Amino acid sequence: MRLEILAAAILAALPAQSSAATLIVSLTGTILTETAPGTQPAPIQVGDQLHLRAEIDTSLVEPYDSTGTTVASFYHHGYFGILHDVYSWRPIDEIHDGYEGGDVIAPALLFRDKKVVGIIGHLVPLTFAPNLRSFGSDPNFTLGNEQGLYGNDYAGPAFEGQWNFATSSAAVPEPATWAMLILGFAGLGAAVRKRLSSQITTAIG
């Protein structure tokens, strides 16, 4: 009975969620070649992957051009992170303090047809990590060793890689998916409570 009440409450809340939907973004890139040896070793090599994850309020996504491409900036809002086994890059690492030419505030992602079609930005961590530069709709990216730039002390090898836009995803989870997840957890909780109650009854008896 409680599950039916919970389901009704979830369904009643779903329209409210649609007005503040969250776009879930996933993208992977692969390091393809080493372009410079560097003066210090670094725990990074050809074949390593970068994983971009982002969560964006759909109200922050804006039109970009006449082809149906949209853009979302991360400098002042939105979750955005690019992860390597050792390194990570965040919006705060943007060297131009939010501006990468034109009207786009970088770092930013470009979308079309539920796919990522571009990344704009030059991310320079303040620690021993390579500079990451992406070129809009160009799938190629670079990991640089411009030591001293923006206070960065990375002096390891430099690399080039490529984002796999074709396998990216950028979509709002269906309301039914949220409902099923919540009901699943509720059902699990009910089963656990029933089992505990049965165990207590047996112990008392």
C-alpha positions in Angstrom: 0.0 0.0 0.0 2.8 2.4 0.9 4.4 1.8 -2.5 1.2 2.8 -4.3 1.1 6.0 -2.3 4.8 6.7 -3.1 4.2 6.0 -6.8 1.4 8.5 -6.9 3.5 11.1 -5.1 6.4 10.5 -7.6 4.1 10.9 -10.6 2.6 14.0 -9.2 6.1 15.5 -8.8 7.3 14.6 -12.3 5.9 17.7 -14.1 7.7 19.9 -11.7 11.0 18.2 -12.5 10.6 18.9 -16.2 10.9 22.6 -15.6 14.3 22.2 -13.9 15.6 19.2 -15.9 19.3 18.2 -15.7 21.2 17.3 -18.8 23.6 14.5 -18.1 26.7 14.5 -20.4 29.3 11.9 -21.0 32.3 11.9 -23.4 35.5 10.0 -23.8 38.8 11.0 -25.5 41.9 8.9 -26.2 45.5 10.1 -26.2 46.9 9.1 -29.6 50.5 10.4 -30.0 53.3 11.9 -28.0 54.5 15.2 -29.6 57.3 16.2 -27.3 59.3 14.3 -24.7 59.4 16.8 -21.9 62.1 17.3 -19.3 60.5 15.3 -16.5 58.6 12.0 -16.4 54.8 12.0 -16.0 52.3 9.2 -15.3 50.6 9.6 -18.7 51.0 7.7 -22.0 49.6 7.0 -25.4 46.4 5.0 -25.1 45.2 6.7 -21.9 41.7 8.0 -21.9 40.1 11.2 -20.6 36.5 11.0 -19.4 34.4 14.1 -19.4 31.3 14.2 -17.1 28.9 17.1 -16.8 25.5 18.0 -15.3 23.8 21.0 -16.7 20.5 22.7 -15.9 18.7 22.8 -19.2 17.8 26.4 -18.7 21.5 27.2 -19.1 21.8 25.7 -22.6 21.6 28.4 -25.3 21.4 28.5 -29.1 24.8 28.5 -30.8 24.3 28.6 -34.6 21.8 28.1 -37.3 22.5 24.3 -37.6 20.7 23.5 -34.4 23.8 23.4 -32.3 23.5 24.6 -28.7 26.1 25.7 -26.1 26.5 25.5 -22.4 29.2 27.4 -20.5 30.7 26.2 -17.3 32.8 29.0 -16.0 30.2 30.4 -13.6 27.8 27.5 -13.3 27.2 23.9 -13.9 29.2 20.8 -12.9 32.0 19.9 -15.3 35.0 17.7 -14.9 37.5 15.9 -17.1 39.3 13.0 -15.5 42.4 10.9 -16.2 43.7 8.1 -14.0 46.0 10.7 -12.3 45.0 14.2 -13.5 41.8 16.2 -13.6 40.7 19.5 -15.2 37.9 21.8 -14.0 36.3 25.1 -15.2 38.4 27.0 -12.7 41.5 26.0 -14.7 40.4 28.0 -17.8 43.4 30.2 -18.6 41.4 33.1 -20.1 39.3 33.6 -17.0 36.1 32.6 -18.8 36.6 34.1 -22.3 37.8 32.2 -25.4 37.0 34.7 -28.1 33.6 35.7 -29.5 30.5 35.6 -27.2 31.1 32.1 -25.8 32.3 31.9 -22.2 34.8 29.0 -22.0 35.1 26.3 -21.1 31.9 25.3 -22.9 30.3 22.3 -24.5 28.5 22.3 -27.9 25.6 19.9 -28.4 23.4 18.7 -31.3 21.0 15.8 -31.5 21.8 14.5 -27.9 25.5 14.4 -28.7 28.5 16.5 -27.8 29.8 18.0 -31.0 32.5 20.3 -29.5 34.5 21.5 -26.5 35.9 25.0 -26.2 38.6 25.9 -23.8 42.2 26.0 -22.6 42.4 24.4 -19.2 45.6 25.0 -17.2 45.7 23.4 -13.7 47.8 25.1 -11.1 49.6 21.9 -10.3 51.9 19.5 -12.0 49.4 18.5 -14.8 49.5 19.1 -18.5 47.5 21.9 -20.1 44.4 20.7 -21.9 43.3 22.5 -25.0 40.2 21.7 -27.1 39.2 23.5 -30.3 35.4 23.7 -30.6 34.0 21.3 -33.1 37.4 19.9 -33.9 37.6 16.5 -32.2 41.3 16.8 -31.6 42.8 18.0 -28.3 46.3 18.6 -27.0 48.0 18.0 -23.6 50.8 20.6 -23.5 53.9 21.1 -21.5 54.0 24.9 -21.5 55.9 25.1 -18.2 55.2 28.3 -16.3 52.0 29.2 -18.1 49.4 30.5 -15.7 51.7 29.3 -12.8 51.6 25.7 -14.0 54.8 23.7 -13.3 54.2 20.7 -15.6 57.3 19.8 -17.6 56.4 16.3 -18.7 55.7 15.0 -22.3 53.1 16.7 -24.6 50.5 14.7 -26.4 47.7 14.9 -29.0 44.4 13.0 -28.7 40.9 12.9 -30.1 37.4 13.1 -28.5 34.9 10.5 -29.6 31.9 12.7 -30.3 30.1 9.8 -32.0 29.7 7.8 -28.8 29.0 10.8 -26.5 25.7 11.3 -24.8 23.9 14.4 -23.7 20.3 13.8 -22.5 17.8 14.4 -19.8 16.8 11.1 -18.1 13.2 10.2 -18.8 10.8 10.9 -15.9 9.8 7.2 -16.0 13.5 6.3 -15.3 13.6 8.5 -12.2 10.3 6.9 -11.0 11.5 3.4 -11.5 14.7 4.1 -9.7 12.9 5.6 -6.7 10.3 2.9 -6.6 13.1 0.3 -6.8 14.8 1.8 -3.7 11.4 2.0 -1.9 10.7 -1.6 -2.7 14.1 -2.7 -1.5 13.6 -0.7 1.7 10.2 -2.4 2.3 11.7 -5.8 1.7 14.5 -5.1 4.2 12.0 -3.9 6.8 9.8 -7.0 6.3 12.8 -9.3 6.7 14.0 -7.4 9.9 10.4 -7.6 11.3 10.3 -11.3 10.6 13.7 -11.8 12.3 12.6 -9.9 15.4 9.4 -11.8 15.7 11.3 -15.1 15.4 13.8 -14.0 18.0 11.0 -12.9 20.4 9.0 -16.1 19.9 
